[in-house]
């Protein structure tokens, strides 16, 4: 017969062995992070995983963040924001422009030739989010970070040196303002989320795409096209991102765990994310260089025609904002002032 004390020692030893085998007790809170890029892409590896690992470590593994890349929880990239709002996922990373016109104030950073430095723009974006967007456009979700990528540019099968070279080309755009830009410079815009770019290029659905350098690696773009057109000075365009959390899930966290999430979110994280994503442009560009691809750099002194062609976007955007009760020109002025303020 096994006495009670022996039985308790056996049970305790079994539990300890289980903990040692699994590495730790189950987390107090499990959060599912959903996003659209493959796990080896720059943003998951250099931004999202870094962020998630820091929170897990700071919480002594009381928080576990499960990562679901490539839309593994289902749906399409444009549905990610609603997945965060509805609780299909606890946290999502997404392109704001995948839901056109729904978060209009963020588009100030997507205007053509508006942004030159991703860190400065991400700084301004967070400041303006807190001032104008937190309790209005994003009231149904808890935002953890806001940022932009590095310079957006053309990657095409045929060379693009002037707007005339785009005539008749089908070019993928990532937001409604980018699609407007493409129309104004003579291309035929094709709206599609970034994961569809590789197949679109390989099957001839598109003749080129607008993306920053950093994501070209994961999509194998330098293997699918040979021409890349970049701009000195302010970028042709940028896209805006958010890391968003289900509001009820955030509110349900114990105060000490909520404090850990807060400490790893906000202004500093936004600048880190935008800067890290932009810094990844250089290594990705080098891959195209090493392949011998044709890289065309438009000097800032020769961008006048491009600026003139896309100027109507500013006029129509300001008018659109006015119809929504938003002072678009004031947002432009504020964004420029905050970007200039960064680093001073």
C-alpha positions in Angstrom: 0.0 0.0 0.0 1.2 3.5 -0.8 0.7 5.9 2.1 -0.6 9.4 1.6 2.8 11.1 2.0 4.4 8.8 -0.6 1.5 9.5 -3.0 1.9 13.3 -2.6 5.6 13.1 -3.3 4.9 11.0 -6.4 2.2 13.5 -7.6 4.5 16.5 -6.9 7.4 14.9 -8.6 5.3 14.1 -11.7 4.1 17.7 -11.8 7.6 19.0 -11.5 8.8 16.7 -14.3 6.0 17.9 -16.5 7.0 21.5 -15.9 10.6 20.8 -16.6 9.7 18.9 -19.8 7.5 21.7 -21.1 9.8 24.5 -19.9 7.2 26.4 -17.8 3.8 26.5 -16.4 1.0 27.6 -18.7 0.9 31.4 -19.3 -1.7 33.4 -17.4 -2.7 35.1 -20.7 -2.4 33.8 -24.3 -2.6 36.4 -27.1 -2.9 35.4 -30.8 -1.0 37.8 -33.1 -2.2 37.6 -36.7 -0.6 39.1 -39.8 -0.3 38.6 -43.6 3.5 38.2 -44.3 5.4 34.9 -44.1 7.3 34.4 -40.8 10.7 34.9 -42.4 9.9 38.4 -43.8 11.5 41.4 -42.2 8.6 42.8 -40.3 7.8 39.6 -38.5 11.4 38.8 -37.7 12.8 42.3 -36.9 9.7 44.0 -35.5 6.8 41.8 -34.4 8.9 38.9 -33.0 11.2 41.4 -31.2 8.1 43.1 -29.7 6.4 39.9 -28.7 9.6 38.4 -27.2 10.2 41.5 -25.1 6.6 41.3 -23.6 6.9 37.6 -22.9 10.3 38.1 -21.1 9.1 41.2 -19.2 6.1 39.3 -17.9 8.2 36.3 -16.9 6.2 34.3 -19.5 2.9 35.1 -17.8 2.0 36.4 -21.3 2.4 34.1 -24.2 2.1 35.6 -27.7 1.3 33.0 -30.3 2.3 34.2 -33.8 0.2 33.4 -36.8 1.8 34.6 -40.1 0.4 34.4 -43.6 -3.2 34.7 -42.6 -3.1 31.3 -40.8 -6.2 32.2 -38.7 -8.2 32.7 -42.0 -9.6 35.6 -43.8 -7.8 38.1 -46.1 -5.5 41.0 -45.2 -8.3 43.6 -45.6 -10.2 41.8 -42.9 -7.5 42.0 -40.3 -8.7 45.2 -38.6 -12.1 43.7 -38.1 -10.6 40.5 -36.8 -9.0 42.6 -34.0 -12.2 44.5 -33.3 -14.3 41.3 -33.3 -11.8 39.2 -31.4 -11.1 36.7 -34.1 -7.5 37.6 -33.3 -6.2 39.3 -30.2 -3.6 41.4 -32.0 -3.1 42.2 -35.7 -0.5 44.0 -37.7 -2.0 45.4 -40.9 -1.8 48.1 -43.6 -4.3 50.7 -42.8 -5.0 51.4 -46.5 -6.3 47.9 -47.0 -9.6 49.3 -45.7 -9.9 52.4 -48.0 -11.3 55.5 -46.5 -12.1 54.0 -43.2 -9.3 55.7 -41.2 -8.9 58.8 -43.3 -6.6 60.9 -41.1 -3.8 58.3 -41.5 -3.7 59.0 -45.2 -1.9 62.3 -44.6 1.3 60.1 -44.5 0.4 58.3 -47.7 0.3 61.5 -49.8 2.9 61.5 -52.6 6.3 63.0 -51.9 5.2 63.7 -48.3 7.6 61.6 -46.2 11.4 61.5 -46.4 12.3 59.8 -43.1 10.3 56.8 -41.7 11.3 57.5 -38.1 10.2 61.1 -38.3 6.9 60.1 -39.9 6.3 57.3 -37.4 6.9 59.8 -34.6 4.5 62.3 -36.2 1.9 59.5 -36.8 1.8 58.5 -33.2 1.5 62.1 -32.0 -1.3 62.7 -34.4 -3.0 59.4 -33.5 -3.1 60.4 -29.9 -4.4 63.9 -30.7 -6.9 63.2 -33.4 -7.5 59.5 -34.1 -7.5 57.5 -30.8 -11.0 58.4 -29.7 -12.5 58.8 -33.2 -11.4 56.7 -36.1 -9.8 54.0 -33.9 -12.2 54.1 -31.0 -13.2 50.4 -31.5 -9.7 49.0 -31.1 -6.7 49.5 -28.8 -3.7 50.7 -30.9 -0.2 49.6 -29.8 1.9 51.2 -32.5 1.6 53.3 -35.6 4.3 53.6 -38.3 5.2 53.9 -41.9 7.6 52.0 -44.1 10.6 53.3 -46.0 10.4 54.9 -49.4 7.8 53.4 -51.7 9.0 52.9 -55.3 8.5 51.1 -58.6 9.6 47.5 -59.4 8.8 46.8 -63.0 9.5 44.4 -65.9 10.4 47.4 -68.2 12.4 50.4 -67.1 10.7 53.4 -65.7 12.6 56.7 -65.9 9.7 59.1 -66.7 5.9 59.1 -66.2 5.5 58.3 -69.9 7.3 55.0 -69.4 4.3 53.9 -67.3 1.8 54.3 -70.0 -0.2 51.1 -70.4 1.6 49.3 -67.5 -0.5 47.4 -65.0 1.0 48.3 -61.6 -0.1 47.0 -58.2 -1.0 49.7 -55.7 -1.4 49.2 -52.0 -3.9 51.9 -51.0 -6.5 54.1 -52.6 -4.0 57.1 -52.7 -1.3 55.0 -54.3 -3.9 53.9 -56.9 -4.8 57.5 -57.6 -1.1 58.3 -58.0 -0.7 55.5 -60.5 -3.6 56.8 -62.6 -2.2 60.3 -62.6 1.3 59.2 -63.8 -0.2 57.1 -66.6 -0.3 53.6 -65.2 -3.3 51.2 -64.8 -3.6 50.6 -61.1 -4.3 47.1 -59.9 -5.3 46.8 -56.2 -4.0 43.8 -54.4 -2.6 42.9 -51.0 1.2 42.5 -50.9 1.2 38.7 -50.5 -0.4 38.4 -54.0 2.4 40.3 -55.7 4.7 37.4 -56.5 1.9 35.4 -58.3 0.7 38.6 -60.0 4.1 39.2 -61.5 4.8 35.6 -62.4 1.5 35.2 -64.2 1.6 38.5 -65.9 -1.5 39.9 -64.1 0.7 43.0 -63.3 3.7 44.5 -65.0 5.1 45.8 -61.8 4.4 46.8 -58.3 4.8 49.6 -55.8 6.5 48.4 -52.6 9.5 49.5 -50.5 12.8 47.7 -50.9 12.5 45.7 -47.7 9.6 43.5 -48.6 11.1 42.6 -52.0 13.2 39.9 -50.4 10.3 37.8 -49.0 8.3 38.2 -52.3 11.4 37.4 -54.5 10.7 40.5 -56.6 14.3 40.9 -57.8 13.9 37.5 -59.4 10.6 38.4 -61.1 11.5 41.9 -62.5 14.8 43.5 -63.5 14.0 47.2 -63.1 13.7 49.3 -60.0 12.9 53.0 -59.8 13.7 54.9 -56.7 13.5 58.6 -55.9 15.9 60.9 -54.0 14.4 63.2 -51.4 10.8 62.7 -50.3 9.4 59.3 -51.2 7.1 58.7 -54.1 4.7 57.4 -51.5 4.5 55.6 -48.1 1.9 53.3 -46.5 0.7 53.4 -42.9 0.6 50.5 -40.5 -0.9 49.8 -37.1 -0.4 47.1 -34.5 -3.9 46.8 -33.1 -5.3 44.8 -30.1 -8.8 43.8 -29.3 -10.1 46.3 -26.8 -11.9 43.9 -24.5 -8.8 41.7 -24.4 -6.6 44.6 -23.5 -9.1 45.8 -20.8 -9.2 42.3 -19.3 -5.5 42.2 -18.6 -4.4 42.5 -14.9 -3.0 45.9 -14.2 0.6 44.6 -13.9 0.4 42.9 -17.3 -1.3 45.8 -18.9 1.6 48.0 -17.7 4.0 45.7 -19.5 2.1 46.0 -22.7 1.9 49.7 -22.3 5.7 50.0 -21.6 6.4 48.2 -24.9 3.8 50.2 -27.0 3.3 53.8 -28.0 5.7 56.5 -29.4 9.1 54.8 -28.8 7.9 51.5 -30.2 6.3 53.2 -33.3 9.6 55.0 -34.1 11.5 51.7 -33.6 9.2 49.8 -35.9 9.2 52.4 -38.7 13.0 52.9 -38.4 13.7 49.1 -38.4 11.5 48.5 -41.4 13.2 51.4 -43.3 16.7 50.1 -42.3 15.9 46.8 -43.9 15.7 48.6 -47.3 19.5 48.6 -47.7 20.2 44.9 -47.5 17.2 44.1 -49.7 18.4 46.6 -52.3 21.8 45.0 -52.3 20.2 41.7 -53.4 19.0 43.4 -56.5 22.4 45.0 -57.0 24.1 41.6 -56.7 21.8 40.1 -59.3 22.8 42.9 -61.7 19.3 44.3 -61.9 18.8 47.8 -63.3 18.3 50.4 -60.5 17.2 53.8 -61.7 17.5 56.6 -59.2 15.6 59.8 -60.0 17.5 62.8 -58.7 15.4 65.2 -56.6 16.2 67.9 -59.1 14.3 65.9 -61.8 11.2 65.0 -59.9 9.3 68.2 -60.9 7.2 66.5 -63.6 6.2 63.7 -61.1 5.3 66.3 -58.5 3.2 68.3 -60.9 1.3 65.2 -62.1 0.3 64.0 -58.6 -0.5 67.4 -57.1 -4.3 66.9 -57.7 -4.2 64.2 -55.1 -3.6 66.8 -52.5 -6.5 68.9 -53.7 -9.0 66.0 -53.9 -7.8 64.6 -50.6 -8.3 67.9 -48.8 -11.8 68.2 -50.3 -12.6 64.7 -49.3 -11.5 65.4 -45.7 -13.6 68.5 -45.6 -16.6 66.4 -46.6 -15.9 64.2 -43.6 -15.6 67.2 -41.3 -11.8 67.0 -41.1 -9.4 69.9 -41.9 -7.1 68.1 -44.3 -4.8 71.1 -44.8 -4.3 71.4 -41.0 -3.4 67.7 -40.9 -0.8 68.2 -43.6 0.7 71.2 -41.9 0.8 69.4 -38.5 2.4 66.3 -40.0 5.1 68.4 -41.7 5.8 70.3 -38.5 6.0 67.2 -36.4 8.3 65.4 -38.9 10.5 68.5 -38.8 10.4 68.5 -35.0 11.6 64.9 -34.8 15.2 64.6 -33.6 15.6 68.2 -32.7 
